[in-house]
Amino acid sequence: MTRYDELPYLICHLTLLTPSGEDATMVIAPEPPDQGRQVSMIYGTLVASPTEMRNQAGATGVYFCFPDVSVRYDGRFKLHATLLRITG
């Protein structure tokens, strides 16, 4: 068994938290056109599969890429990454 045998079974999921660690995924929109409605604070591709790549020093590693993740409104937040193993 190599160190990469588990890679096809791993995924990483992002969620948005407040600085104190509370869920900040959904909020009541403060601005038009969604003002007063519940909207998602984080959007884009929130789940990623592992990819083997090289870092800036040329060393090989396993990375999860989230190229289009955005936060809807300004504020202070934490991104929380959850690593999950998919089993059958």
NUTOR-121182 format. One record per atom (N, C-alpha, C, O): y negated, x, z; atom name; residue number from 1. Coordinates in steps of 0.02 Angstrom, whole numbers, plus 50000, padded with zeros to 5 digits. Layout:
<atoms>
       y       x       z    a     k
       Y       X       Z   CA   NUM
...
</atoms>
This chain:
<atoms>
       y       x       z    a     k
   50059   50043   50000    N     1
   50000   50000   50000   CA     1
   49938   50045   50000    C     1
   49931   50089   50042    O     1
   49893   50032   49953    N     2
   49831   50071   49950   CA     2
   49776   50034   49988    C     2
   49784   49976   50007    O     2
   49722   50069   49998    N     3
   49667   50038   50036   CA     3
   49633   49981   49998    C     3
   49595   49943   50027    O     3
   49646   49976   49933    N     4
   49615   49924   49892   CA     4
   49660   49865   49878    C     4
   49640   49819   49841    O     4
   49720   49864   49905    N     5
   49767   49808   49892   CA     5
   49741   49741   49917    C     5
   49760   49689   49891    O     5
   49698   49741   49967    N     6
   49671   49678   49996   CA     6
   49612   49650   49956    C     6
   49593   49593   49966    O     6
   49582   49689   49912    N     7
   49520   49669   49879   CA     7
   49525   49602   49842    C     7
   49478   49563   49847    O     7
   49579   49586   49807    N     8
   49581   49521   49773   CA     8
   49580   49461   49820    C     8
   49568   49405   49799    O     8
   49592   49473   49884    N     9
   49596   49418   49932   CA     9
   49533   49412   49976    C     9
   49532   49371   50022    O     9
   49482   49453   49963    N    10
   49422   49453   50004   CA    10
   49363   49421   49968    C    10
   49355   49429   49907    O    10
   49322   49384   50005    N    11
   49258   49359   49981   CA    11
   49207   49367   50037    C    11
   49225   49371   50096    O    11
   49144   49369   50019    N    12
   49091   49373   50068   CA    12
   49043   49315   50056    C    12
   49024   49300   49999    O    12
   49024   49281   50110    N    13
   48980   49223   50107   CA    13
   48917   49236   50147    C    13
   48921   49259   50204    O    13
   48858   49220   50118    N    14
   48794   49230   50152   CA    14
   48768   49164   50181    C    14
   48774   49111   50150    O    14
   48739   49168   50241    N    15
   48703   49113   50270   CA    15
   48636   49140   50296    C    15
   48628   49200   50305    O    15
   48590   49095   50308    N    16
   48523   49113   50332   CA    16
   48516   49093   50405    C    16
   48533   49037   50423    O    16
   48492   49139   50446    N    17
   48483   49127   50517   CA    17
   48411   49140   50538    C    17
   48375   49178   50505    O    17
   48389   49108   50592    N    18
   48325   49124   50622   CA    18
   48332   49191   50659    C    18
   48388   49215   50668    O    18
   48277   49223   50679    N    19
   48282   49285   50717   CA    19
   48323   49279   50781    C    19
   48352   49329   50804    O    19
   48327   49219   50810    N    20
   48366   49209   50871   CA    20
   48439   49192   50856    C    20
   48478   49184   50903    O    20
   48457   49187   50792    N    21
   48527   49176   50774   CA    21
   48546   49104   50759    C    21
   48606   49090   50751    O    21
   48498   49058   50756    N    22
   48513   48989   50741   CA    22
   48516   48978   50665    C    22
   48483   49014   50627    O    22
   48555   48929   50643    N    23
   48562   48914   50572   CA    23
   48495   48892   50543    C    23
   48462   48848   50570    O    23
   48475   48923   50488    N    24
   48412   48906   50455   CA    24
   48423   48886   50383    C    24
   48378   48890   50341    O    24
   48484   48864   50367    N    25
   48502   48849   50298   CA    25
   48463   48790   50270    C    25
   48441   48792   50213    O    25
   48455   48736   50310    N    26
   48420   48676   50287   CA    26
   48358   48664   50329    C    26
   48359   48673   50390    O    26
   48303   48643   50297    N    27
   48241   48628   50332   CA    27
   48208   48566   50300    C    27
   48226   48546   50245    O    27
   48161   48538   50335    N    28
   48120   48484   50307   CA    28
   48063   48519   50269    C    28
   48025   48558   50298    O    28
   48058   48505   50205    N    29
   48009   48540   50162   CA    29
   47938   48525   50185    C    29
   47920   48466   50193    O    29
   47897   48577   50194    N    30
   47828   48567   50216   CA    30
   47779   48558   50158    C    30
   47721   48540   50169    O    30
   47802   48569   50096    N    31
   47757   48568   50039   CA    31
   47781   48521   49984    C    31
   47841   48510   49977    O    31
   47734   48493   49946    N    32
   47754   48452   49888   CA    32
   47791   48496   49837    C    32
   47779   48556   49837    O    32
   47833   48472   49795    N    33
   47849   48401   49784   CA    33
   47905   48375   49830    C    33
   47921   48316   49829    O    33
   47934   48419   49871    N    34
   47989   48398   49914   CA    34
   47968   48383   49985    C    34
   48010   48373   50029    O    34
   47903   48379   49998    N    35
   47878   48370   50066   CA    35
   47912   48312   50102    C    35
   47915   48257   50076    O    35
   47938   48327   50163    N    36
   47970   48276   50203   CA    36
   48044   48268   50190    C    36
   48078   48234   50229    O    36
   48070   48298   50137    N    37
   48142   48294   50122   CA    37
   48177   48357   50146    C    37
   48147   48410   50151    O    37
   48242   48350   50161    N    38
   48281   48408   50182   CA    38
   48300   48449   50120    C    38
   48327   48423   50071    O    38
   48285   48514   50123    N    39
   48299   48559   50067   CA    39
   48335   48621   50093    C    39
   48330   48639   50152    O    39
   48370   48654   50048    N    40
   48405   48715   50065   CA    40
   48355   48773   50066    C    40
   48316   48781   50019    O    40
   48356   48812   50119    N    41
   48310   48870   50125   CA    41
   48335   48930   50086    C    41
   48295   48972   50065    O    41
   48401   48935   50076    N    42
   48429   48992   50040   CA    42
   48465   48965   49978    C    42
   48501   48915   49982    O    42
   48456   48999   49923    N    43
   48489   48976   49862   CA    43
   48505   49035   49818    C    43
   48481   49091   49828    O    43
   48546   49022   49768    N    44
   48572   49074   49725   CA    44
   48647   49078   49734    C    44
   48678   49031   49760    O    44
   48676   49132   49713    N    45
   48748   49142   49721   CA    45
   48761   49169   49791    C    45
   48747   49227   49805    O    45
   48789   49127   49834    N    46
   48798   49144   49905   CA    46
   48868   49170   49921    C    46
   48882   49187   49978    O    46
   48912   49172   49871    N    47
   48980   49197   49881   CA    47
   48992   49252   49829    C    47
   48975   49243   49771    O    47
   49021   49307   49851    N    48
   49035   49363   49806   CA    48
   49103   49392   49818    C    48
   49129   49391   49874    O    48
   49132   49418   49765    N    49
   49195   49455   49768   CA    49
   49180   49529   49775    C    49
   49126   49551   49755    O    49
   49227   49568   49802    N    50
   49214   49640   49809   CA    50
   49217   49675   49742    C    50
   49255   49657   49697    O    50
   49176   49726   49735    N    51
   49173   49767   49675   CA    51
   49174   49840   49696    C    51
   49136   49861   49740    O    51
   49215   49879   49663    N    52
   49216   49951   49677   CA    52
   49162   49984   49634    C    52
   49163   49977   49573    O    52
   49116   50019   49667    N    53
   49061   50052   49632   CA    53
   49048   50120   49665    C    53
   49078   50137   49716    O    53
   49002   50156   49635    N    54
   48981   50221   49664   CA    54
   48911   50212   49693    C    54
   48869   50178   49665    O    54
   48899   50245   49750    N    55
   48832   50242   49779   CA    55
   48788   50295   49747    C    55
   48810   50329   49700    O    55
   48727   50303   49771    N    56
   48680   50350   49742   CA    56
   48702   50423   49747    C    56
   48681   50465   49708    O    56
   48745   50437   49796    N    57
   48771   50505   49804   CA    57
   48834   50516   49762    C    57
   48861   50571   49761    O    57
   48858   50463   49728    N    58
   48917   50470   49685   CA    58
   48982   50454   49720    C    58
   49035   50459   49689    O    58
   48980   50435   49783    N    59
   49041   50419   49820   CA    59
   49063   50347   49803    C    59
   49021   50302   49798    O    59
   49128   50338   49795    N    60
   49155   50272   49780   CA    60
   49159   50230   49843    C    60
   49177   50254   49896    O    60
   49141   50166   49836    N    61
   49144   50119   49892   CA    61
   49154   50049   49867    C    61
   49153   50036   49807    O    61
   49164   50003   49913    N    62
   49173   49933   49896   CA    62
   49111   49896   49918    C    62
   49089   49902   49975    O    62
   49082   49856   49871    N    63
   49019   49822   49884   CA    63
   49024   49749   49864    C    63
   49063   49731   49820    O    63
   48984   49707   49897    N    64
   48977   49637   49880   CA    64
   48906   49629   49855    C    64
   48858   49644   49891    O    64
   48897   49605   49794    N    65
   48830   49600   49763   CA    65
   48807   49528   49761    C    65
   48844   49483   49742    O    65
   48745   49518   49780    N    66
   48712   49452   49779   CA    66
   48647   49460   49741    C    66
   48594   49465   49772    O    66
   48649   49462   49674    N    67
   48590   49480   49635   CA    67
   48535   49428   49631    C    67
   48479   49444   49613    O    67
   48550   49365   49648    N    68
   48500   49313   49638   CA    68
   48487   49270   49700    C    68
   48468   49212   49694    O    68
   48498   49297   49759    N    69
   48487   49259   49821   CA    69
   48412   49258   49837    C    69
   48379   49310   49835    O    69
   48387   49199   49853    N    70
   48316   49191   49869   CA    70
   48308   49146   49930    C    70
   48351   49105   49945    O    70
   48251   49155   49964    N    71
   48232   49112   50020   CA    71
   48172   49071   49998    C    71
   48124   49099   49972    O    71
   48175   49006   50008    N    72
   48125   48959   49980   CA    72
   48055   48967   50010    C    72
   48006   48966   49973    O    72
   48049   48976   50076    N    73
   47983   48980   50108   CA    73
   47976   49045   50147    C    73
   48026   49074   50169    O    73
   47914   49068   50155    N    74
   47900   49128   50194   CA    74
   47922   49118   50266    C    74
   47920   49063   50292    O    74
   47941   49173   50298    N    75
   47958   49170   50368   CA    75
   47999   49230   50388    C    75
   48010   49275   50347    O    75
   48022   49231   50449    N    76
   48064   49285   50474   CA    76
   48135   49258   50481    C    76
   48147   49208   50515    O    76
   48182   49291   50447    N    77
   48251   49268   50445   CA    77
   48298   49327   50447    C    77
   48279   49385   50436    O    77
   48361   49312   50460    N    78
   48416   49360   50456   CA    78
   48466   49333   50405    C    78
   48478   49273   50402    O    78
   48494   49378   50365    N    79
   48550   49360   50322   CA    79
   48614   49375   50361    C    79
   48622   49430   50387    O    79
   48659   49327   50363    N    80
   48722   49336   50398   CA    80
   48778   49337   50345    C    80
   48785   49289   50307    O    80
   48816   49391   50343    N    81
   48871   49397   50295   CA    81
   48936   49387   50332    C    81
   48950   49418   50383    O    81
   48977   49341   50305    N    82
   49043   49327   50333   CA    82
   49096   49350   50284    C    82
   49097   49328   50227    O    82
   49139   49395   50305    N    83
   49193   49420   50264   CA    83
   49254   49377   50277    C    83
   49277   49370   50334    O    83
   49281   49348   50223    N    84
   49338   49303   50229   CA    84
   49396   49328   50187    C    84
   49387   49356   50133    O    84
   49457   49319   50213    N    85
   49517   49335   50176   CA    85
   49548   49269   50154    C    85
   49562   49225   50194    O    85
   49558   49263   50088    N    86
   49588   49203   50060   CA    86
   49664   49211   50063    C    86
   49692   49260   50040    O    86
   49697   49161   50093    N    87
   49770   49163   50097   CA    87
   49798   49103   50062    C    87
   49766   49051   50056    O    87
   49860   49110   50038    N    88
   49890   49057   49999   CA    88
   49943   49019   50035    C    88
   49971   48972   50006    O    88
</atoms>
